[in-house]
Amino acid sequence: MTTQLNPYLSFRDNAKQAMEFYQSVFGGEVTSSTFAEFPEQMDAAENDKIMHSTLTSSRGLVLMAADTPRSMGEPSPNGSLSVSGEDETELRGYWDKLSASGTVSMPLEKAPWGDSFGMCVDGFGVRWMFNIAGESASE
C-alpha cells in the first residue's frame, strides 16, 4: 500500500450530515461507525454520534470525519481543504455544490498565475480552496 495523506474533519454533532453532503458533492461511498459500536469508551448520550467516517470516491478522493465527544472539548478547528486539477468541468461542479451551501470568500476566476482560483466556506463551516490549472506557459 502506498502512503496517503487524508483530510480528517472534526465536527460536534453533525458529522453524519456533513459526510452525506460531501457524498452528494463528490460521489462515492461513505462508511461510518458510531460510538454505540464501542460503548465501553463513550458516554451513552453520544451513542448515535459518528466515531469515524470515510468517504471514498471513484476518482480516488478520500475524506474522513468524526464527531468530537463533549468530554474532549471543542472540535479542533479545520484548516482549508485544497482541491486542484485540470478537469475544469469536474472541479467547477464540486465548487458549485460546495459554495451553494455557504459563502464565497473569493470567486473562482482567473488568477494572476494563469490558473482559476477561488475560496469558499461550505454550510458546515469548512474552508475550501480550488485551483483549476490554466494553460501551461509552453502552450
C-alpha positions in Angstrom: 0.0 0.0 0.0 1.3 3.5 -0.8 1.4 6.2 1.8 -1.6 8.6 1.7 -2.4 11.9 3.3 -6.2 12.2 4.0 -8.0 15.2 5.4 -9.8 14.4 8.7 -12.6 16.8 9.7 -13.9 17.4 13.2 -17.5 18.2 14.0 -19.6 18.5 17.1 -22.8 16.7 16.4 -23.3 16.8 12.6 -20.5 14.6 11.1 -23.2 12.3 9.6 -25.0 15.1 7.8 -21.7 16.6 6.7 -20.5 13.3 5.2 -23.8 12.8 3.4 -23.4 16.3 1.9 -19.8 15.7 0.8 -21.0 12.4 -0.8 -23.6 14.4 -2.8 -20.7 16.7 -3.9 -18.0 14.1 -4.7 -20.0 10.9 -5.1 -18.5 7.7 -3.8 -19.3 5.5 -0.8 -19.5 6.5 2.9 -18.7 4.1 5.7 -19.3 5.1 9.3 -19.1 3.8 12.8 -21.0 5.2 15.7 -19.9 5.5 19.3 -22.6 2.9 20.2 -20.5 0.3 18.4 -17.8 0.9 21.1 -20.0 1.6 24.2 -17.3 0.9 26.8 -15.4 4.0 25.6 -18.0 6.8 25.5 -20.9 8.5 27.2 -24.2 6.7 26.3 -25.8 10.1 25.4 -23.4 10.2 22.4 -24.1 6.7 21.1 -25.6 7.9 17.8 -22.6 10.3 17.1 -20.0 9.3 14.5 -16.8 7.9 15.9 -15.3 7.5 12.4 -16.5 8.0 8.9 -14.7 7.7 5.5 -15.9 8.9 2.1 -14.1 7.3 -0.8 -14.9 8.5 -4.3 -14.5 6.7 -7.6 -11.9 9.4 -8.5 -9.7 8.4 -5.6 -10.7 11.2 -3.2 -10.7 10.2 0.5 -12.3 12.4 3.2 -12.6 11.3 6.8 -14.6 12.8 9.7 -15.9 12.3 13.2 -17.9 14.0 15.9 -15.8 15.2 18.8 -17.2 13.9 22.1 -18.1 16.6 24.6 -15.6 15.1 27.0 -12.8 16.1 24.6 -13.7 19.8 24.5 -14.4 21.8 21.3 -13.7 20.2 17.9 -10.3 21.2 16.6 -10.6 24.0 14.0 -10.5 22.7 10.5 -7.9 24.3 8.2 -8.7 24.7 4.5 -9.1 21.8 2.1 -7.5 22.4 -1.3 -8.9 20.8 -4.4 -6.8 21.2 -7.6 -6.6 19.6 -11.0 -7.0 20.1 -14.7 -10.6 18.9 -15.3 -12.5 22.2 -15.2 -15.9 20.6 -15.6 -15.3 18.3 -12.7 -13.8 20.9 -10.4 -16.4 23.6 -11.1 -19.1 21.0 -10.4 -17.6 20.4 -6.9 -17.2 24.2 -6.4 -20.8 24.9 -7.4 -22.2 22.4 -4.9 -19.9 23.4 -2.0 -20.2 27.1 -2.4 -24.0 26.9 -2.8 -24.4 25.8 0.8 -22.2 28.5 2.2 -20.3 31.7 1.3 -17.8 32.6 -1.4 -14.8 34.5 0.0 -13.0 34.7 -3.4 -14.9 33.9 -6.6 -13.5 31.1 -8.7 -11.9 33.0 -11.6 -8.7 33.6 -13.5 -5.8 34.3 -11.1 -2.6 36.3 -11.8 -0.6 33.0 -12.2 -2.9 31.8 -15.0 -5.0 29.3 -13.2 -8.6 29.7 -12.0 -8.6 30.1 -8.2 -11.4 30.6 -5.6 -12.2 30.1 -2.0 -15.4 29.4 -0.2 -16.8 28.2 3.2 -19.4 25.5 2.9 -22.5 25.2 5.0 -20.7 23.1 7.7 -18.0 25.8 8.2 -15.3 24.0 6.3 -13.0 26.3 4.2 -12.2 25.2 0.6 -9.6 26.4 -1.9 -9.9 25.5 -5.6 -7.2 25.7 -8.2 -8.0 24.7 -11.8 -4.9 24.6 -13.9 -4.7 27.0 -16.8 -2.8 26.7 -20.0 0.9 26.0 -19.4 3.5 28.6 -20.3 4.6 26.5 -23.3 1.2 26.5 -24.9 
